[in-house]
Amino acid sequence: MAGEVLIEVRPNGPYLVKGPLTFKDAQGNEQRVDRAWVALCRCGHSKQKPFCDGSHSGAGFQAEGGEFHAEPGAA
């Protein structure tokens, strides 16, 4: 995949993913998304998973932190 991908955590909202994207589903099917950015759900309420549909607002989703840790489990 060419280009740089940036993932931005939105406060109490989705992950904004910027850059060239290819999604692979559980069956191994790939889909290229040719947009400047996509919003990925992190609240679990979207009806368009994995994409955000704004449901977090009505669901009252509150996310603690959102900090990035270079290694899983790092503090």
PyMOL commands that place a pseudoatom at each C-alpha (Angstrom):
pseudoatom trace, name=CA, resn=MET, resi=1, chain=A, elem=C, hetatm=0, pos=[0.000, 0.000, 0.000]
pseudoatom trace, name=CA, resn=ALA, resi=2, chain=A, elem=C, hetatm=0, pos=[1.551, 3.277, -1.090]
pseudoatom trace, name=CA, resn=GLY, resi=3, chain=A, elem=C, hetatm=0, pos=[1.279, 6.485, 0.908]
pseudoatom trace, name=CA, resn=GLU, resi=4, chain=A, elem=C, hetatm=0, pos=[1.094, 7.268, 4.588]
pseudoatom trace, name=CA, resn=VAL, resi=5, chain=A, elem=C, hetatm=0, pos=[-1.856, 6.389, 6.814]
pseudoatom trace, name=CA, resn=LEU, resi=6, chain=A, elem=C, hetatm=0, pos=[-2.787, 8.516, 9.837]
pseudoatom trace, name=CA, resn=ILE, resi=7, chain=A, elem=C, hetatm=0, pos=[-5.256, 7.417, 12.528]
pseudoatom trace, name=CA, resn=GLU, resi=8, chain=A, elem=C, hetatm=0, pos=[-6.698, 10.244, 14.621]
pseudoatom trace, name=CA, resn=VAL, resi=9, chain=A, elem=C, hetatm=0, pos=[-8.731, 9.525, 17.752]
pseudoatom trace, name=CA, resn=ARG, resi=10, chain=A, elem=C, hetatm=0, pos=[-11.671, 11.938, 18.050]
pseudoatom trace, name=CA, resn=PRO, resi=11, chain=A, elem=C, hetatm=0, pos=[-12.796, 12.788, 21.606]
pseudoatom trace, name=CA, resn=ASN, resi=12, chain=A, elem=C, hetatm=0, pos=[-15.890, 10.666, 22.359]
pseudoatom trace, name=CA, resn=GLY, resi=13, chain=A, elem=C, hetatm=0, pos=[-16.162, 9.894, 18.671]
pseudoatom trace, name=CA, resn=PRO, resi=14, chain=A, elem=C, hetatm=0, pos=[-14.764, 7.758, 15.886]
pseudoatom trace, name=CA, resn=TYR, resi=15, chain=A, elem=C, hetatm=0, pos=[-11.292, 6.951, 14.670]
pseudoatom trace, name=CA, resn=LEU, resi=16, chain=A, elem=C, hetatm=0, pos=[-10.526, 9.124, 11.641]
pseudoatom trace, name=CA, resn=VAL, resi=17, chain=A, elem=C, hetatm=0, pos=[-8.305, 7.212, 9.253]
pseudoatom trace, name=CA, resn=LYS, resi=18, chain=A, elem=C, hetatm=0, pos=[-6.578, 9.341, 6.641]
pseudoatom trace, name=CA, resn=GLY, resi=19, chain=A, elem=C, hetatm=0, pos=[-4.720, 7.923, 3.693]
pseudoatom trace, name=CA, resn=PRO, resi=20, chain=A, elem=C, hetatm=0, pos=[-5.103, 5.238, 1.067]
pseudoatom trace, name=CA, resn=LEU, resi=21, chain=A, elem=C, hetatm=0, pos=[-7.068, 2.359, 2.590]
pseudoatom trace, name=CA, resn=THR, resi=22, chain=A, elem=C, hetatm=0, pos=[-7.777, -1.259, 1.790]
pseudoatom trace, name=CA, resn=PHE, resi=23, chain=A, elem=C, hetatm=0, pos=[-10.222, -3.131, 4.038]
pseudoatom trace, name=CA, resn=LYS, resi=24, chain=A, elem=C, hetatm=0, pos=[-10.217, -6.911, 4.362]
pseudoatom trace, name=CA, resn=ASP, resi=25, chain=A, elem=C, hetatm=0, pos=[-13.276, -8.674, 5.815]
pseudoatom trace, name=CA, resn=ALA, resi=26, chain=A, elem=C, hetatm=0, pos=[-13.350, -11.898, 7.823]
pseudoatom trace, name=CA, resn=GLN, resi=27, chain=A, elem=C, hetatm=0, pos=[-13.718, -13.925, 4.609]
pseudoatom trace, name=CA, resn=GLY, resi=28, chain=A, elem=C, hetatm=0, pos=[-10.596, -12.340, 3.106]
pseudoatom trace, name=CA, resn=ASN, resi=29, chain=A, elem=C, hetatm=0, pos=[-12.422, -10.104, 0.630]
pseudoatom trace, name=CA, resn=GLU, resi=30, chain=A, elem=C, hetatm=0, pos=[-10.629, -6.815, 0.035]
pseudoatom trace, name=CA, resn=GLN, resi=31, chain=A, elem=C, hetatm=0, pos=[-12.219, -3.480, -0.747]
pseudoatom trace, name=CA, resn=ARG, resi=32, chain=A, elem=C, hetatm=0, pos=[-10.274, -0.371, -1.682]
pseudoatom trace, name=CA, resn=VAL, resi=33, chain=A, elem=C, hetatm=0, pos=[-11.580, 2.925, -0.290]
pseudoatom trace, name=CA, resn=ASP, resi=34, chain=A, elem=C, hetatm=0, pos=[-10.471, 5.848, -2.417]
pseudoatom trace, name=CA, resn=ARG, resi=35, chain=A, elem=C, hetatm=0, pos=[-11.389, 8.713, -0.098]
pseudoatom trace, name=CA, resn=ALA, resi=36, chain=A, elem=C, hetatm=0, pos=[-9.188, 11.217, 1.688]
pseudoatom trace, name=CA, resn=TRP, resi=37, chain=A, elem=C, hetatm=0, pos=[-10.421, 9.855, 5.048]
pseudoatom trace, name=CA, resn=VAL, resi=38, chain=A, elem=C, hetatm=0, pos=[-12.970, 7.525, 6.651]
pseudoatom trace, name=CA, resn=ALA, resi=39, chain=A, elem=C, hetatm=0, pos=[-14.466, 7.506, 10.149]
pseudoatom trace, name=CA, resn=LEU, resi=40, chain=A, elem=C, hetatm=0, pos=[-14.429, 4.119, 11.886]
pseudoatom trace, name=CA, resn=CYS, resi=41, chain=A, elem=C, hetatm=0, pos=[-16.875, 3.334, 14.682]
pseudoatom trace, name=CA, resn=ARG, resi=42, chain=A, elem=C, hetatm=0, pos=[-15.464, 2.751, 18.141]
pseudoatom trace, name=CA, resn=CYS, resi=43, chain=A, elem=C, hetatm=0, pos=[-18.682, 2.997, 20.178]
pseudoatom trace, name=CA, resn=GLY, resi=44, chain=A, elem=C, hetatm=0, pos=[-20.315, -0.157, 18.788]
pseudoatom trace, name=CA, resn=HIS, resi=45, chain=A, elem=C, hetatm=0, pos=[-23.629, 1.542, 17.970]
pseudoatom trace, name=CA, resn=SER, resi=46, chain=A, elem=C, hetatm=0, pos=[-23.150, 2.258, 14.239]
pseudoatom trace, name=CA, resn=LYS, resi=47, chain=A, elem=C, hetatm=0, pos=[-25.502, 0.525, 11.841]
pseudoatom trace, name=CA, resn=GLN, resi=48, chain=A, elem=C, hetatm=0, pos=[-22.822, 0.840, 9.128]
pseudoatom trace, name=CA, resn=LYS, resi=49, chain=A, elem=C, hetatm=0, pos=[-19.937, -0.919, 10.901]
pseudoatom trace, name=CA, resn=PRO, resi=50, chain=A, elem=C, hetatm=0, pos=[-17.039, -0.666, 10.571]
pseudoatom trace, name=CA, resn=PHE, resi=51, chain=A, elem=C, hetatm=0, pos=[-17.867, 2.903, 9.533]
pseudoatom trace, name=CA, resn=CYS, resi=52, chain=A, elem=C, hetatm=0, pos=[-19.200, 5.586, 11.867]
pseudoatom trace, name=CA, resn=ASP, resi=53, chain=A, elem=C, hetatm=0, pos=[-22.753, 6.803, 11.238]
pseudoatom trace, name=CA, resn=GLY, resi=54, chain=A, elem=C, hetatm=0, pos=[-22.848, 9.326, 14.092]
pseudoatom trace, name=CA, resn=SER, resi=55, chain=A, elem=C, hetatm=0, pos=[-24.685, 6.997, 16.498]
pseudoatom trace, name=CA, resn=HIS, resi=56, chain=A, elem=C, hetatm=0, pos=[-22.158, 7.750, 19.243]
pseudoatom trace, name=CA, resn=SER, resi=57, chain=A, elem=C, hetatm=0, pos=[-23.801, 11.142, 19.770]
pseudoatom trace, name=CA, resn=GLY, resi=58, chain=A, elem=C, hetatm=0, pos=[-27.275, 9.749, 20.493]
pseudoatom trace, name=CA, resn=ALA, resi=59, chain=A, elem=C, hetatm=0, pos=[-25.876, 6.844, 22.501]
pseudoatom trace, name=CA, resn=GLY, resi=60, chain=A, elem=C, hetatm=0, pos=[-23.980, 9.162, 24.847]
pseudoatom trace, name=CA, resn=PHE, resi=61, chain=A, elem=C, hetatm=0, pos=[-20.678, 7.420, 24.075]
pseudoatom trace, name=CA, resn=GLN, resi=62, chain=A, elem=C, hetatm=0, pos=[-17.883, 8.580, 26.381]
pseudoatom trace, name=CA, resn=ALA, resi=63, chain=A, elem=C, hetatm=0, pos=[-14.342, 7.390, 25.783]
pseudoatom trace, name=CA, resn=GLU, resi=64, chain=A, elem=C, hetatm=0, pos=[-11.662, 7.672, 28.375]
pseudoatom trace, name=CA, resn=GLY, resi=65, chain=A, elem=C, hetatm=0, pos=[-8.238, 8.691, 27.254]
pseudoatom trace, name=CA, resn=GLY, resi=66, chain=A, elem=C, hetatm=0, pos=[-7.617, 8.024, 23.615]
pseudoatom trace, name=CA, resn=GLU, resi=67, chain=A, elem=C, hetatm=0, pos=[-3.895, 8.213, 24.138]
pseudoatom trace, name=CA, resn=PHE, resi=68, chain=A, elem=C, hetatm=0, pos=[-1.628, 6.280, 21.825]
pseudoatom trace, name=CA, resn=HIS, resi=69, chain=A, elem=C, hetatm=0, pos=[0.691, 3.676, 23.298]
pseudoatom trace, name=CA, resn=ALA, resi=70, chain=A, elem=C, hetatm=0, pos=[3.526, 2.452, 21.087]
pseudoatom trace, name=CA, resn=GLU, resi=71, chain=A, elem=C, hetatm=0, pos=[3.218, -1.074, 22.449]
pseudoatom trace, name=CA, resn=PRO, resi=72, chain=A, elem=C, hetatm=0, pos=[0.040, -2.883, 23.533]
pseudoatom trace, name=CA, resn=GLY, resi=73, chain=A, elem=C, hetatm=0, pos=[-0.326, -2.636, 27.287]
pseudoatom trace, name=CA, resn=ALA, resi=74, chain=A, elem=C, hetatm=0, pos=[2.236, 0.136, 27.629]
pseudoatom trace, name=CA, resn=ALA, resi=75, chain=A, elem=C, hetatm=0, pos=[1.399, 2.866, 30.111]
for i in range(1, 75): cmd.bond("trace and resi %d" % i, "trace and resi %d" % (i + 1))
show_as sticks, trace
zoom trace
